Amino acid sequence: MPEPHSARPAGAAAETAAAAKTAAGEPLLSIRGLSKRYQTPRGTVHAVESVDLDIPRGSITGLVGESGSGKTTLGRTLLRLVEPSAGSIRFAGEDLTALSPRQMTAMRRRMQIIFQDPVSSLNPRLKVEHIVGEGLRAHGIGTRGERRDRVAALLEEVGLSADQMKRYPHEFSGGQRQRVGIARALALEPEFIVADESVSALDVSIQAQILNLLLDLRESRGLTMLFIAHDLSVVDYLCDRIAVMYLGRIVETGPARELVRAPAHPYARALLSAVPQPDPAAPRNREVLAGQIPSPLDPPSGCVFRTRCPRALQACAAAFPAPVAVGPGRFAHCINL
């Protein structure tokens, strides 16, 4: 498990200062009323519903929640890998939902994704040189020799060696394959990266290496990231801000340290209470949720968490709660705080 914030390696102070300076500025990505619904023979799947979220330039924002809460769908919708059903996505002031396919292709040089599975996300029939350089070829960047040199430099940057570019994905370990995926995402010099559960398939010791690599890349390149995860200890270590998602809705947002130390929304508290403690003698205050996460085919009316919330009121069924300020830069969607 990664070290806590206070034990971050050298360079963390500069990273934290940079994050504090950018957090108050204009967000690189601003999402308003974003929804993604799928029509199926059984009805409408409400995968993402009316999400408002700002991601400050130069920051790492964590997105957490149970499996099936819509985290991956939200990340892919931000990049228009799946088309939104409603809402707006403004990137550096430009509305991505208004761009034509040709305009969106050019925009993709500035926005990339690191996929969850380092095995299935890499083409087993291609060598690493072609995998990492695929985006460069697609956008007509450089000559063949220049692209080869660029791939070599990228592999070195992510902790691999240039002579490994002639290997196939099966010749690498899981952590090395994820480094290849990171190099591919960096090839086009993006400003924004969605990291979708990018360490969940790795051993704990390898997770720490990849997380520290992401921190180094943010500091050296000024990257902005949305880091999707379900492990709150990982998100606490890596991220400046956290957004908690449940059944397609954002229920709480705030600075990472403050939210982890004192979550306000009942769902966020339940998530934090489930984080394993390394000390078996440490006091535990588990908040076990009753039942299962409802189906997105038929989400509850009003607050989508009310069917599992120990503090639910009759009024919770009326409408999804407006955000309530619970601290500096912190908001929770709950009428019973």
N, C-alpha and C positions, 0 to 999 in steps of 0.2 A: 504494500500500500504506500502511496506517495507520502512524503513528509508533510506536516502541516505548514501553513503559511509562514510561521515564524522561523521555520528551518529551511526555507528555500535557499538554493545555492546563490553564490555571488552573482550580482546583476539583478537580483529580484528588487532591490531598492529602486534602481533606475526604472525598472519595468512598472513598479507600483506608482512611482511619481509620474511617469508618462501617462498611465491610465487615469490618474486623478486629474491631470491637466486636460485630457481629451474628453473625459466623461461629461463635462459641463458644456461642451461645444455642440455644434450641429451634428446629429446622427448621420452616419454614412448610409444606414438603411432605416427607413421609416415605414412601418406597416400599419394600415388602418382598415378595420372592418374586413380583414382577409378571411375568406371561407373557401373550403374545398369540399364539394359534395359529389358522391358517385351515385349514379342511377343503376340499380340492380333489379332483377325480377322480383325480389322480396321488398323493395322499397328504396328510399334514399339513405345512403350512408353519410352521416355528418362527420367527416373525418377531421375537419378543421372548421371552427365556427367563430366568426366575428372577432378575430384576433387583432389587438392593437399592441405593437411592440416597437421600441426604438433600440437600435444597436449603435452605440457611440463609435465614432471613428477611432481606430487603434486599440479597441478593447476586445476582450474575449467574453462573450455572453453565453452562459450555460443554459441549456433547455433540458429540464428533467421531468420525469413522470413515469408512471407504470407503462409496461408494454401495452400497446393498443391505445395510448392516449393521443396519438396524432403527431408525435414529435418528428418522425421521419417525413411524413407527408408535408408538414409545415416547412421543413428544410428544403425539400425538393420543390415545393411551390414557390418559395422565395426566388429560386433560380429559374423558374418556369420550366423545369424538367417535367412537371405536371402543371396544367393550366389552372389558374384559380377560377372559382365559380363566382366570386364577388370580391370587392375590395380593391385597395391600391397598394402597390409596392414601389416606394420611391427609393432609388439608389443614387446617391450624390445629387439629389434634387430632381432626378428624371424618373418619370413614371414608367416602370417596366411593363405594366399591363397595356400600355398604349403603343408599344413598339411592334413593328412588323417583324415577321420571322427573319428577314435579312438584317434588320437593325439589331435584333436580339442576338444573332450570330456574332456580330461585332462586339456586343456587350459582354458576351461570354468570356472574352479575354480578361475581363476584370473580375469575374466571379467564377469560382471553381468549387469542387466538392471532393472530399476524401471519404470513400465509402467504408462501410462497416466491416465487410468481410475481405481480408487481404488475399484470400484465395480466389473466390469467384469474381472479384472485381478486376482481376488481371487475366488477359487472354493467354491461355497456356500454350498457344501455338506461336506466340510472338516473343522475340527476345526483348530484354529490358530496354535496349537502345530504341526499339520501335515503339514500345509501350510508352516510355517517357516522352519520346519525341513526336508522338502522334498529333498532339495539339499544334505543335510547331509546323508540321507538314500541312495540317488541315487549314491553317491560317496563312500558309505561304510565307513563313518567316525563315529567312536565311537560306543559304545553300546547304547541300547535303553535308559538306564538311563542317560548316558553321553549326548546324544542328547537332552533329556528333560531338563537337566540342562543348556545346551547351548542355547536352545530356551528361557528359563526363563531369562538368562543373556541378550540376545539380546533384548527381550521385555523391560527390564529395561533400556537398553542403549538408546532406541528410545523413551522413555517417557511413556511407558505402564507399567503395573504391571504383575508379573509372574502368578498371579491367573487368568488372562484373557486368558491364553492359551487354556482353555477348552471351550471358546466361539466360536460361528460361526461368519462369517463376517457380517451377517445382524444385529448382536447385537452391532455393532460399528458405530460411526459417520464417516463421510467422511474423516476427518483428522486422526482419529484413524486407519481407514482402510489403509490410505496411510502410516502410521507408520508401520503397519504390512508388507506392501510391501517393505518398506525400510529394515526392519529386515530380511526379506527373502533374499534380495539382499546381505546383509552383512554376511549371515550365513557361506559362504565358504571362508571368509576372502579375498575378491577380492582386486586387486590393482587398477582396473579401473571400473567405473560404468557409464553407459549411463542412464541419467535421462530424460525420454521422456515426456515432458509437465507434469511433476509430480506435479505441483501445480495449473494447469489451471482449474481443476474441483472443486477447494476448495474456500471457502469464503476468503475474503481478510485478515482478522485477522488470520485465520488458515494458509494461505499462508506464512505469516511472521514467524509463529512458525516452519513450515516445512523447510523454507529456513535457519533459524538460526540453526536448527538441522543438516542440510547438511553441514553448515560451521563448526559446532562443530565436526562432524564426519571426515571432511577433516583434521581438525587440529589434532584430537586425533589419527586417523588411517593413516594419510598421503595419503589419497585417491586421485586419479586423476579422474576427471569427465568430461563428455561431457553433458552439460545441454541444452536441446532443449526447446525452448520457442518462443512465439510470443510477449510477453510483455517485452518491452525493459527496463522498469523501474525495473522489477524483475532481468533481466540479468545484468543490471548495478550494482545492489546491490550485487549480488552473485558472479559474474564471474571476473576472472583476464584478460581474453581475450575474444574477440567476433569475430565470423565469420558470415558474412551476406550472405544468400543464396537466389538465385532467379532462378526459373525454372531449378533446378538441378545443378546450377553452384554456386561456391563461388565467390562473386563479391568484397568483401572487408574483410580484417582481420586486427586486431590490438589490442593493450591494451584497456581494456574496457573503462576506464575513457577518454582516448584521443579520441576514436572512438565516444563515446556518446557526448562528448563536441563539436567535430568538424568532423562530418562524411564527407568523401571525395567523395565517389561514389554517383551519383544522386539517386539511389535506397535507399541507406542507409540514405541519407538526407530526403527522403520522409517518410521512416519508422519513423525516429526520430521526424519529424514534426507532426506525427499523435498521439504521446503520449499525453494523457490528462494532462492538467495542473490544479493543485488544486486551483490556484489563478485565478479567472475569469477576473481580471483586468490586468493580465500579458500579455505583447505583444505576439502575435502569428504570426508565419511566416509559415503558412501551405503550403506545396507543394503537391497539389492534382494530383495524376496520372490519366492520361486519359486511358479509356478502361479497359479491363480485362486482367488478366494474360493469356498468350497464352496457348494452349493445348500442353502438353508434347508429344502428338502424332505428332505434326508438329511445333517444336520450330523454331523461326526465325533463319536465317543464321547469322553468325558472332556473335556480341554481342546480347545475348538473351533478353536484356532489351531495345534494341533500338526502338522497336515498341511503347514503352510508355515513352521513355526518352525525356525530353524537350530540351536536348542539343545534340541530335543525329546528326551525320554527315553521309554523303553518304559512307564514308570509314568504318563506323561501321558495315556494312553488309558483309565486306570481310572476317573477321576472328574474333574469340573471342580474346579480347585483352590480351596481356601478362601482368603480374603484374607490377605495377608501384609503386616505393617506395614513400610514401607520409608522412613519418615520421619514427622515430626510431621504428623498428619492425612492421611497418604498410605498407600494400600493398592494392592497389585497381586495379581492372581490368577495365580500362577506358582509351581511347585515347584522351579525351577532358577534362582533369582536369585543 
